Amino acid sequence: MNHSAPFQSVPVDRDSALRQLTFWILIAATTYQLMLCLVHTHLFSIRTSIVGMAEFVIYLGCLIVLVRRLRLEFTAIITLIAAYLLFLALMRGAMDYKGFRDILIVVLFYWLGRTMGDISLADRLLKIMTIVVVAFGLFELLFVDLYSRVFNVFSYYVSQGGLAGVTNWSKGSTLALNSIRPEGIGRTILPGLLGSHRVSSIFLEPVSLGNFAVIVAAWGLSKGRDELRKMLFFVASAVIMITLCDSRYGMVTVGLLVVMRMLFVGRMHSLAMLLPLICVGSLIALVLALGNYEGDNIMGRLYLTGSVLMSFNVSEFLGLQGFDLNFGDMGYAVVLTRFGLILCTILWIGFWMIKMKDERGIRFRGYVALYISLILAISGTSLMALKTAGILWFLIGCCAVRDKVTVNARNNVPLRSAPNPEMNYAN
């Protein structure tokens, strides 16, 4: 008689339920802003506090999934980072709660992917999200008036204090402020066919749709040749999303990702570790080359970021000053003043110390490094927006090596994880 059989089914059943909860946590993290905007438009005004409560519920869901899988290294990472941020707060004389929240997203969703995720779950989740995002984007493009009546995006952001009502240059529009290209700039991709409207889909703003498209393309391009159909699906979907939202960042970044896919092999992807230094050096070189430059375009934004970095003193590089300033689209200035160069360096090294399962994970990490390095040059805080950052770090966790032994919490007996027929780690 096998007395252990009843106990072996417990962790398997529990794992199945927790995987389902993990799936819905990721869906919630991607769509919670859309749901809140719907409530704001038709029921009651949504303030920043309610958005914060919604995010807290999502983080709490992650902790519920992870509570029986917390390991010493997870606790140590959280404790050390929190201690360093508290030290910075002590030196500044003020607490930066946004910094804690940003780090929490990275650690929670990475660990969620590492403990509960796998490649098959990631593929299924990202495929569903991609189909929904593209379908919703086409709905917004073709039926913009109906979309605007259902989702008053502009009012939603005004109610949170992020915008002033008089800043809407497109009178009568309920779309996000950057959903309409102003006169003199216009669309870059298919302007004659799509006009000045930049689609936002479920993300409410086109910038996030462009970021999501790059993540989808990076995931697709990380696939091996034996998964060519999946690769083409994700890359083609990313191209459609970039076209809909007219993301110039997405267009350039996906182009560079394709070049990396064609040229980089094996350990060559580790060269992406140097990308932040290359980007910052390029920004400074641009300032030195152009002298005085002004322009409301990509070149102007890059020039401004470089000039601000050149004006930093030691205190700003160490995160002791400037954390409370609004740097706009200058992402490198934001992360340096918020976390300090020391913590940024430690986190970046830690990112590259993650042990990946296979070549697919190695490629994806290199592509994510390009995504991060470029977005910090032209965008201030969109890198850490939960609606895209959650899925990004979950995917990274899915690519990382995970333990093959689980523990029966009731009996504290090590058990081999039940084989999952859908799991396929082949390149």
PyMOL commands that set and color helices and strands:
alter all, ss='L'
color gray80, all
select helices_A, chain A and resi 5-42+48-69+72-92+97-116+119-142+144-150+153-159+165-167+177-179+191-194+201-203+206-221+225-245+248-263+266-290+298-311+314-317+331-353+359-378+382-384+386-399
alter helices_A, ss='H'
color red, helices_A
select strands_A, chain A and resi 405-408+413-416
alter strands_A, ss='S'
color yellow, strands_A
deselect
rebuild
show_as cartoon
